[in-house]
Amino acid sequence: MWSASIFWAITRRNKFKGRKDFPSFATRGNIKFFTGFGMRSKSRECAFKIIFASLFHDGDSDSFRRGVYKAFALDEEEQAYAEVLVKCVFSHKEELLSELDKLSIGFSEKRMFPVDKSLLLMAMAEIRYIDDVPDIVAIDEAVGLAKKYSTEKSVGYVNGVLATFIGKGEEK
């Protein structure tokens, strides 16, 4: 059964041909196999871990970041993208937290599960400040990380908050 995101990827593959954040496919005969996303997935996961750790420890430790990059065996390009994401979140953190507080109906960002908060901050920064990434890719990556690191209910929550964030951005 083809999922909607795979169908979306196949029908729009020519538009994004050569992009490293777009799904890649291997061909065997006339059948295409989904082989995963490019290098930015690993970069996003590293950035998520650094942002998550920053919620518990004040300050930005270069040695900690280098250790995370080394643990994930990031190459120079992957490390550069992770660094862009982390710096983007850190430099716009207050603005993003304020926006997150408005979007999270029912409880404040201070009561939010730290994994979800980290994922949302990262995805919101990527959507708002990094122009070469389609919004749907940022959401899909955040939802994928929520599936891996958070609860089952968090997946829908992260998806809903980011969809609302995009909707509010289009209204302006």
C-alpha positions, 0 to 999 in steps of 0.5 A: 500500500502506498502512503500519501507521502510516498505518492507525493514524493514520486509525483514530484520527484523531478521538481526536487531532483538532486536535492539531498533532503528529498526522498531517494529511490532505487530502481530494480526493473520497472519497480522503484524502492524507497531508500530513505531521505538524504543527508539532512535526516541525520543532521536533523537528528543530531540538531534535535539531540543538541537542542534537547540537551540545551533545555536541561543545561544552560550554555552552548558547549562546542565540545558537546556538539562536536561529540554528538557530531562524532557519535553520528559520524557526520561528514562536513556537509552534514555537520554544517547543516546541523550547525545551521539548525542549532544556531537558528534555534538558539538565535530565535529561541525566545520568538519561537517559544512565544509562538509555540506558547500561542499554538499549544492550546491547553497548556503552556510551552513550560509544561510541554514534554521536552522531546516534543518542545525540541522537535517543534522548535527545530521544525519551526525554525526550519520552516520559518528561517531556512528557505530551501526546505519545503515545509512538508519536508520539515514537518515529515522529518519532525513527525518521524523523529517524534515516532522514534523518540516520543510517545504515540500521542506526541506524533499527532500533536507535533503534526497538528502544531506544525500544521497550524504554524504553517497555516498561520504563516500563510495567513500573514 
